[in-house]
Amino acid sequence: MKKKIYVHVADDHKILIEGIMAVINTDKEIEITGYSLTGQEVVDWFHVKGNKADVLILDITMPVLDGFEVLKHFAKEKIDQKVIVLSSYDDVKIVQEVLNLGCKGYISKNSAGEHIINAIKAVANGEQYFSNDIQSSLLKSISGQIVPKGDVPDKFLLNSLTERELDVLKLITKEYSSIEIADAMSLSTNTIDTYRKSLLKKLKVKNAVGLAMYAVKNKIV
């Protein structure tokens, strides 16, 4: 008889957790040890309470602490935990980031049903595992091919902004024109227009209204 694989599931949507657990429960070799709805609950479950699981299924965007912060906590505290990220974000930079933080597998949520059990068994056995779409993006990236940009968390986008871009964004939300922003920052209007274009591209919005809404949503102002 094969040894059981114990799995903990972390996601901020209870209905998704129930769906994942329903799929996992179809395999007698895998057993659910519980679930967490926030990143802080994950940290508490493993670090504070001292619980253990062979594999952690981890979402990226969760309240209190996100998936990145959970992985960083594990690394800081030297918690050797095998982790599979299950996320709707499919940009290769996100995948590379969590791999650098010690993650062993990455599955996009739209293909979770067909991959989750194989992923758990592979990672529990010390292997890496990726859903087909993620694996394709990684291979293209490694071979130097152009990889289409995928979805990324707002926080990840914000971290990509420079200090000057953030300053420009804050003034845009106050309805400053390019001339007024240039005057306030002692820069040329051409430079401000360049910052505007960069912000639109990085934050994936179409105009100043979109920039302002993004800033408010993410509590920049």
C-alpha positions in Angstrom: 0.0 0.0 0.0 1.3 3.4 -1.1 2.0 6.1 1.5 -0.6 8.8 1.7 0.2 12.3 0.3 -1.2 15.0 2.6 -2.2 18.2 1.1 -3.2 21.7 2.4 -5.2 24.0 0.2 -5.0 27.9 0.3 -7.3 30.2 -1.6 -9.5 33.1 -0.7 -12.5 31.6 -2.5 -14.2 28.9 -0.5 -16.1 27.6 -3.6 -12.9 27.1 -5.4 -11.4 25.3 -2.4 -14.4 23.0 -2.4 -13.9 22.3 -6.1 -10.3 21.5 -5.7 -11.0 19.2 -2.7 -13.7 17.4 -4.6 -11.2 16.6 -7.4 -8.5 15.6 -5.0 -10.8 13.3 -3.0 -11.3 11.1 -6.1 -7.8 9.8 -5.6 -7.3 7.5 -2.6 -3.6 8.2 -2.4 -4.2 11.8 -1.5 -5.7 13.2 1.7 -6.7 16.8 2.5 -5.3 18.1 5.8 -7.4 21.3 5.8 -7.5 24.7 4.1 -6.7 28.4 4.6 -8.5 31.4 3.3 -5.8 34.0 3.8 -2.0 34.0 3.5 -1.8 34.7 7.2 -3.8 31.6 7.9 -1.3 29.6 5.8 1.7 31.0 7.8 -0.1 30.3 11.1 -1.1 26.8 10.1 2.5 25.8 9.2 4.7 28.0 11.3 2.8 28.9 14.5 0.7 25.7 14.9 3.5 23.5 13.6 1.3 21.5 11.2 2.8 19.7 8.2 1.7 18.7 4.7 3.5 17.0 1.9 2.2 19.6 -0.6 0.7 23.0 -0.3 -1.7 24.3 -3.0 -1.3 28.0 -2.9 -3.1 30.9 -4.6 -1.2 34.2 -5.3 -3.8 36.8 -4.5 -5.1 36.4 -0.9 -6.0 38.8 1.9 -3.5 39.9 4.6 -0.5 38.1 3.1 -0.4 37.1 -0.6 1.3 34.0 -2.1 4.5 35.8 -2.7 4.7 36.8 1.0 3.9 33.3 2.1 6.7 31.9 0.0 9.1 34.6 1.3 8.1 33.7 4.9 8.9 30.0 4.2 12.3 31.0 2.8 13.1 33.3 5.7 12.1 30.8 8.4 13.8 27.9 6.5 10.5 26.0 6.2 11.1 23.4 3.6 7.6 23.2 2.1 6.8 21.8 -1.4 4.4 24.3 -3.0 2.2 24.2 -6.1 0.9 27.6 -7.1 -2.7 27.4 -8.5 -3.5 30.8 -10.1 -5.5 32.6 -12.8 -2.3 34.7 -13.5 -0.4 33.2 -16.4 2.4 35.7 -17.2 5.8 34.0 -17.4 7.3 36.7 -15.1 5.0 35.6 -12.3 5.9 32.0 -12.8 9.6 32.8 -12.8 9.1 34.9 -9.6 7.5 32.1 -7.6 10.0 29.5 -8.9 12.8 31.8 -7.6 11.0 31.8 -4.2 11.1 28.0 -4.1 7.8 27.0 -5.7 7.9 23.5 -7.3 4.8 23.6 -9.6 2.5 26.1 -11.3 -1.0 25.4 -12.7 -3.4 27.8 -14.3 -6.8 27.7 -12.7 -8.6 27.0 -16.0 -6.8 23.7 -16.3 -6.8 22.7 -12.6 -9.2 19.8 -13.0 -7.0 17.9 -15.4 -3.7 18.6 -13.8 -4.0 18.9 -10.0 -3.7 15.2 -9.0 -0.7 14.6 -11.3 0.9 17.8 -10.1 0.5 16.8 -6.4 2.0 13.3 -7.0 4.9 14.7 -9.1 5.8 17.5 -6.6 5.4 15.2 -3.6 7.9 12.9 -5.4 10.4 15.7 -5.7 9.7 16.7 -9.3 8.5 20.0 -10.9 5.1 20.2 -12.6 3.5 22.8 -14.8 0.2 22.8 -16.7 0.6 22.7 -20.5 0.1 26.5 -21.0 2.6 27.4 -18.3 5.1 24.9 -19.5 4.9 26.3 -23.1 5.5 29.8 -21.9 8.5 28.8 -19.8 10.1 26.8 -22.7 9.6 29.8 -25.0 11.2 32.1 -22.5 14.2 29.8 -21.9 14.7 29.4 -25.7 14.7 33.2 -26.2 11.3 33.3 -28.0 8.9 36.1 -27.6 6.3 35.2 -24.9 3.0 37.0 -25.0 2.2 38.9 -21.9 -0.3 37.3 -19.6 -2.3 38.4 -16.6 -0.5 39.6 -13.5 -1.6 40.8 -10.0 -2.1 44.5 -9.5 0.6 44.5 -6.8 3.1 43.0 -9.3 2.3 45.8 -11.8 2.7 48.4 -9.1 6.1 47.1 -8.1 7.3 47.6 -11.7 6.6 51.4 -11.5 9.5 53.7 -10.9 9.3 56.4 -8.2 8.9 59.1 -10.9 6.1 57.2 -12.6 4.3 56.9 -9.2 4.7 60.7 -8.7 3.2 61.3 -12.2 0.4 58.9 -11.5 -0.5 60.7 -8.3 -0.7 64.0 -10.1 -2.8 62.5 -12.9 -5.3 61.4 -10.3 -5.6 65.1 -9.2 -6.5 65.9 -12.8 -3.3 67.8 -13.5 -2.5 68.3 -17.2 0.9 67.3 -18.7 1.9 71.0 -18.5 0.9 71.3 -14.9 2.7 68.0 -14.0 5.8 69.2 -15.9 5.8 72.4 -13.9 5.3 70.7 -10.6 8.1 68.2 -11.2 10.4 70.6 -13.0 10.5 68.4 -16.1 9.6 68.9 -19.8 6.1 68.1 -21.1 7.7 65.6 -23.5 9.2 63.8 -20.5 5.8 63.7 -18.8 4.1 62.5 -21.9 6.7 59.6 -22.0 5.8 58.8 -18.4 2.1 58.8 -19.3 2.6 56.4 -22.2 4.7 54.1 -19.9 2.0 54.1 -17.2 -0.7 53.3 -19.7 1.3 50.4 -21.1 2.5 49.0 -17.7 -0.9 49.2 -16.0 -2.8 48.1 -19.1 -5.4 50.9 -19.2 -6.5 53.1 -22.0 -6.6 56.7 -20.7 -6.1 59.0 -17.7 -9.5 57.9 -16.3 -8.2 54.4 -16.2 -5.0 55.4 -14.5 -6.9 57.4 -11.9 -9.3 54.4 -11.2 -6.3 52.1 -10.9 -4.6 54.4 -8.4 -7.7 54.7 -6.3 -8.4 51.0 -6.4 -4.8 50.2 -5.2 -4.8 52.9 -2.6 -2.0 54.9 -4.2 -3.9 58.1 -3.4 
